[in-house]
């Protein structure tokens, strides 16, 4: 008897553990997120902290899971107290060829235990399932961009900042 996996919905999550002296500058990321979020005509700028985060993720995912990832686009959002994002989907169903393969959410600046990610998925005939995942400062969650998700902030007294990076699998 053999088993062949035809499809898999994998969620990768963990800490971003930078070497001492090379920590990611959260203040710069918060500034970039605020600027690009408030003004629609300003794209998220290239910055050293963003490059450090992207490099850390791509290198570690390659080593641990043999996934070659290339960033397609990036943006950030901030959420007020008890704010829930709209349902998000990072692919364009009319242009799958140019859509990303994975979405990564990184906790830049968050009040502790106030930010959750809810990912929708199907398990064969069991449809409409949702898995809640906690997002914390300096942690990430990465999953296929075909999954619908939303971000729920509960009880935060400060703004919660979340960085999103969409990746293409090559």
C-alpha positions as CSV (number, residue, x, y, z in Angstrom):
1,X,0.0,0.0,0.0
2,X,1.3,3.4,-0.9
3,X,0.4,7.0,-0.1
4,X,0.9,9.9,-2.4
5,X,0.2,13.4,-1.2
6,X,-1.5,15.5,-3.9
7,X,-1.9,18.7,-2.1
8,X,-0.7,20.2,1.2
9,X,-1.5,23.4,3.1
10,X,1.7,24.0,5.1
11,X,1.9,26.8,7.7
12,X,5.4,27.9,8.7
13,X,5.9,29.9,11.9
14,X,8.6,30.8,14.2
15,X,10.9,33.5,15.7
16,X,13.2,35.8,13.8
17,X,16.4,35.2,15.8
18,X,18.9,37.7,14.5
19,X,22.5,37.5,15.8
20,X,23.4,39.9,18.7
21,X,24.2,43.4,17.3
22,X,22.2,42.7,14.1
23,X,18.6,43.1,15.5
24,X,15.9,44.4,13.2
25,X,15.2,48.1,13.7
26,X,11.5,48.1,14.5
27,X,11.3,51.9,14.6
28,X,12.3,52.1,10.9
29,X,9.8,49.4,9.9
30,X,7.0,51.1,11.9
31,X,7.8,54.4,10.1
32,X,7.8,52.8,6.7
33,X,4.5,50.9,7.4
34,X,2.9,54.1,8.6
35,X,4.0,56.1,5.6
36,X,3.0,53.5,3.0
37,X,-0.3,52.8,4.8
38,X,-1.4,56.4,5.1
39,X,-0.5,57.5,1.6
40,X,-1.7,55.2,-1.3
41,X,0.8,56.7,-3.8
42,X,3.8,55.8,-1.6
43,X,5.1,52.2,-2.0
44,X,6.8,50.4,0.8
45,X,10.4,51.6,0.6
46,X,13.5,49.4,0.5
47,X,15.3,49.6,3.8
48,X,18.0,47.7,5.6
49,X,15.6,46.3,8.3
50,X,13.3,45.0,5.6
51,X,16.2,43.5,3.7
52,X,17.5,41.8,6.9
53,X,14.0,40.3,7.6
54,X,13.6,39.1,4.0
55,X,17.1,37.6,3.9
56,X,16.6,35.9,7.3
57,X,13.3,34.3,6.2
58,X,14.5,33.2,2.7
59,X,17.8,31.7,4.0
60,X,16.2,29.8,6.9
61,X,13.2,28.5,4.8
62,X,15.7,27.3,2.2
63,X,17.9,25.5,4.7
64,X,15.1,24.0,6.8
65,X,12.4,23.2,4.2
66,X,14.3,23.5,0.9
67,X,12.0,26.2,-0.4
68,X,13.5,28.8,-2.8
69,X,11.5,32.0,-2.2
70,X,11.8,35.4,-3.9
71,X,9.9,38.4,-2.6
72,X,7.2,39.7,-5.0
73,X,5.9,42.6,-3.0
74,X,5.7,43.9,0.5
75,X,3.5,46.2,2.5
76,X,2.5,46.8,6.1
77,X,-0.6,47.6,8.1
78,X,-1.4,48.9,11.5
79,X,-4.5,48.1,13.5
80,X,-6.2,50.1,16.2
81,X,-7.7,48.5,19.4
82,X,-10.2,45.8,18.7
83,X,-9.9,46.3,14.9
84,X,-10.5,43.3,12.6
85,X,-9.2,43.4,9.1
86,X,-11.3,42.6,6.1
87,X,-10.9,39.1,4.7
88,X,-7.7,39.0,2.7
89,X,-6.5,37.0,-0.2
90,X,-3.1,37.6,-1.7
91,X,-3.6,36.0,-5.1
92,X,-5.4,37.4,-8.1
93,X,-7.7,34.5,-9.3
94,X,-7.7,36.0,-12.8
95,X,-3.9,36.2,-13.0
96,X,-2.6,33.1,-11.1
97,X,0.6,33.2,-13.1
98,X,1.7,36.5,-11.7
99,X,0.3,35.9,-8.2
100,X,2.5,35.1,-5.2
101,X,2.8,31.6,-3.8
102,X,3.2,32.4,-0.1
103,X,2.3,35.2,2.3
104,X,4.3,36.0,5.3
105,X,3.0,38.1,8.2
106,X,5.7,39.4,10.7
107,X,4.9,41.0,14.0
108,X,6.8,44.3,14.0
109,X,5.2,46.1,17.0
110,X,2.3,44.5,18.9
111,X,0.8,44.6,22.3
112,X,1.3,41.1,23.8
113,X,-1.4,38.6,23.2
114,X,-3.6,41.0,21.2
115,X,-3.1,39.9,17.6
116,X,-4.5,36.7,16.0
117,X,-4.4,35.5,12.4
118,X,-7.4,33.4,11.3
119,X,-6.7,31.2,8.2
120,X,-9.5,29.6,6.3
121,X,-9.0,26.1,4.8
122,X,-10.8,23.0,3.7
123,X,-10.0,19.4,4.7
124,X,-11.5,17.3,2.0
125,X,-15.3,17.3,2.5
126,X,-14.9,19.3,5.8
127,X,-15.3,22.8,4.3
128,X,-14.9,26.2,5.9
129,X,-12.5,25.4,8.7
130,X,-10.5,28.1,10.4
131,X,-7.3,27.9,12.3
132,X,-6.4,30.7,14.7
133,X,-2.7,31.6,15.2
134,X,-1.2,34.0,17.6
135,X,1.2,36.7,16.2
136,X,3.8,38.2,18.5
137,X,6.6,40.7,18.2
138,X,9.5,39.3,16.2
139,X,7.6,36.2,15.1
140,X,6.2,35.3,11.7
141,X,3.5,33.1,10.2
142,X,3.8,32.0,6.5
143,X,1.2,30.1,4.5
144,X,0.0,29.6,0.9
145,X,-1.3,32.8,-0.7
146,X,-4.4,30.8,-1.9
147,X,-5.7,30.8,1.7
148,X,-8.2,33.4,2.8
149,X,-7.3,35.0,6.1
150,X,-8.0,37.9,8.4
151,X,-6.3,39.6,11.3
152,X,-8.1,40.2,14.6
153,X,-6.7,42.6,17.2
154,X,-8.3,42.3,20.6
155,X,-7.5,44.5,23.6
156,X,-4.5,46.4,22.2
157,X,-4.1,49.9,23.6
158,X,-1.4,50.8,21.1
159,X,-1.4,50.4,17.4
160,X,-0.4,46.9,16.2
161,X,2.0,46.9,13.3
162,X,2.2,43.9,10.9
163,X,4.6,43.5,8.0
164,X,3.4,41.5,5.0
165,X,5.8,40.0,2.4
166,X,4.5,38.0,-0.5
167,X,6.8,35.4,-2.0
168,X,7.1,33.5,-5.2
169,X,8.3,29.9,-5.0
170,X,11.0,29.2,-7.7
